[in-house]
Amino acid sequence: MRTPYFSRLQALPLGMALCGVSALAEPLPTPAALQELLKAPPQAVKVIEPHLSIQGEPSVQRAYLGYPAAQVLRQLLGVDWNKAPASEIEFRALDGFVARIPAERFAKYHAYLVFGLAEPQAPFSVDNKAQGEKDVPLGPYYLVWDNLAAPELLAEGGAQWPYQVAQISLRQASPAVLLPAGMSSEQWGEQAALAQKFCLSCHQINGFGGDKMPLNLAVRAKLLDERTWRVWLLTPLAFKPRTSMPALPDSMAPAEREAIAAKLHAYLKALPVLP
């Protein structure tokens, strides 16, 4: 008889997960199976929905139904999921979007892995205004953050809110890819973190990143002057009409957006292009 996947998962040594072995090679359980596994009913959590809230308009609140992310991660990835230094949780979506979020962030802010709206019969979808997309399905799971309790998260927009999450795994951060020989963390660490946060969910750096639009930014940035690059990041539709690429969150101050765009361009131009 085949061992249930969560039993195999809990038996997987932490070191294997941090050496690049996926800690979860199968889809996440259904909400019903997850409830049975956690032996607890789902909770309602109210958040300001970043995909529906845009600068200059009233914030839109939504109530979702799901489980505290720390509770799910502990159950699926083991009790030591947040103990190793420089560890990340990888959330992989059905469309190739990949979010890699430092494990330490889950100790600082409250996140929830949700599977529906608290309002009965409400469709589990969202209009992604930043990308001009309507009725985007959010399932199987959607990672949301309690930005009512932590208003500083509002400035991030939806960069750390992956939806259509079908798989999670425990990984080690990849400094050798983002900070290769000759690029010190003291000089480039902030820029590398910004690239992972805002770019590598969809794009890649020398093969590391998401699969939604896996062009190599280490190549692309070198082909664009700083002004063109800034247009691409701050007003993508002006760079490529009808693109679904979101701009850097307009919830940030204009000067901060400009500074992030400049830092990313300098960093990516300095990166060597590897096979």
N, C-alpha and C positions, 0 to 999 in steps of 0.2 A: 504493500500500500504506500502511495506517495505521501511523504511528510508534508503537512501544511506549510505554506511558504513562510508564515510568520514564525513557525517553530524553527525552521532552518535559519531564518534571519537572526533570531535571538542567539543562536548557537555560533554565529559567525564572529570570529575574533575581531576586536576593534582594529587591530593593526592591519588586517587585510583590507578593511574598508578604507583606511587612511592611505593605503598604498595604491589606491586607484581602483580597487575591486568594488564594483557596485554592491552596496549593502541591500539593495532591493532590485532584483532583476525581473520582477513580474509586476503587473498593474497593481495599484492600490486596491484594497478591498472595497466592496460596495458599501454605501452608508449603513445598510442593515448589518453587514458582516462586521463593520468597524464598531458599531454599537455593541454587538455581542462580544467582540474582543475586548473592548474597554469596560464593559459591564457598567455603563453609565448612559443616561439619556443625553441627547445633544442639548446644547445651550444656545440661547439667542444672544447675539452681540450686535450692538448698534454702532455704526461707523459713519464717517463722512466718506462717501463713495468718490474716490479721486477721478474715476473715468467719467463721471457725470458732472463733476464740479470744475468749472473753468473760471479763470481770472475775470473779475468784474461782474460775476453773477452770484446769486445766493448759493451757498453750499447745499448739496443734496445729501440728506441722511438716508441710510438704508439699514434694515435689521436683517441679519443673516442667521442661519441655523447651522451649527457645527460644533467642533471641539477645540479646546485650547491646543495650539500647535505643540507646546511642550509635552502635553499628555500623549499626543499621537506619536511624536518623535521618540519619546521614552519607550512606548510600547513596541514600535516597529523597528527602531534602530538600536535598542538596548539601553540599559541604565546609564552607560557611560557616553552617550551620544554627544554630550557637550563638554566632555572632560579634556580631550586632547587639544593641545595648542594649535592654532592656525587651521582649525577644522571648519568646513563649510557644509551646509545642507544644500544639495542640488535638487531643485524642483523642475522636472522635465514635463513640458506640455505636449499635447497631441499635435500641435502645429509646428513643433520644432523649437519653440521658445524655451530657453533654459535660464533659470534664475539660480545663481549661486550666492547664498546668503550666509555670512559669518555666523557660526553657532552662538557666539557671544551676544549677538543682537537679540536673541530670543530671551536672554536673561535681563536685558535692559528694557525691552518693550513687549507688550502682550500681543501675540498673534493668534489667529484662529484658522483652522482648516475647515472651511464651510462647504456644504453641499446643496444648499437651497436657501430660499428666502424664508424669514419667519412668518410672513403673511401666507396663509394657506392658498394653494393653487397659483401663486404668482410665478411667472416663468423665471427660471434661473438663467437670466441673460442680462446683458448690459449694453448700452450704447457707448462705444469707446469714442468719445468726442475728439480726443487728441488725434485719432487715426481716421476719423470720418467714417466709422463703421457702426452699423445699427444692428441691434438684436444679436449680439455676439454671445454664443453659448458659453457659460462659465464652468460647466461640469466637465469631468467628474467632480473635481474639487477646485477651490479657489482660496488662496492664502490672503487673508485680510489682517490689517493691523488696527489696534484700538487707538485711532488718532484723535478720539475725543478725550481720552485720558492723557495723551501725549500730543498736544497740538503742534509741536515742532515737526512732526512727521508730515504735516500738510504740505510743507514746501517741497517734499520729494515727489509729489504727484503719485502716479501708479507704477513707478519704476520697480518697486519691490513687492508688487501685488500680482504674482503670476496666476493666471486662470487656465482652465482646461488641464489642470495638473493631473497626470496619470501615473507618475512614478517619482519616488524620492530616493535619495541615496546620501550616504555620508562620505565626504571627500576631504582630501587635504588641499589647502590652497596651493596654487601653482605659481610660486614666485619665479621659478626657472623659466617659465614661458613669458610671464609679464615683466619680469626683471632679469633678463639674461645677463651674461657676463659683461661687465663694463657699465652696467646701469645700476647704481646703488639705490637701495630703498630710501636712504636719506634724501637723495635728490629727486627720485622719481616715484617713490611709494604712493604719494597722494594721487598722482596722475594715473598710476596703474589701477588704484582702487576706483577712481572715477570712471575709467574705461570699463571695468568689470560691472559697475553699477548701472551705467547709462547706455553702454554700447554692446556688451558681449552677451546679452540675452538673445540677440538676433544675429549679430555679426561675429566675426572671429579675428583672432590675432594668431597668425602662424598655426592655424588648425585648432586653436583653443577657443571655445565659445559656443554660441547657439547655432542651430541648424535652420532657422527660419529664413534668413538671408545671409548665407555664410561667406560673404566676400571678405577678403583679408584686409583689415584696416591698416596693417603695416605697409601694404602696397598702396591702398587707395589714398591715404593721407598724403603720401609723397607726390601724388599726381595733382593735388589741389593746392592753390595758394591759400593763405590764411583767410582772405576775404571770402572766397568761394566756400571754404570749409565752414566759416561762421554762418553763411547763409544756409548751408545744408543742415546744420544742427539747430539753428534758431528758427528758421522758417523753411522747412523742408519742401513745402508746396511751391515756393518760389524757385527752388533748385530743380525740382522734378514734379511737374503738375500731376495730380491724381495719385501721388505716392501715399502709401499707408504708414510711412515712417512718422512716428511722433516727434515733435520738437522737444528740446530740453524743457522741463516743466515750467510753464509760465507762472506758476505759483511762487517761484523764486524771484528775487529782486533782479531787475535787468542787468545790473552790474555783475551780479553773481553768475548769471547765465553766460555773459560775455567772457568772464574770467575762466569758467569751466571749459568753454569752447576753445579758448586760447591754450589752456593747459593740455587739453587732449591733443590738439594739433601738434604742439611742440613735442609731446611724448611720443606720439605715433610716428612722427618724422625721424625721431632719434632711434626708434626700434630697428634692429636689423631684420631684414626679410629672410626667413628661413624656409627650407623646403617643407 
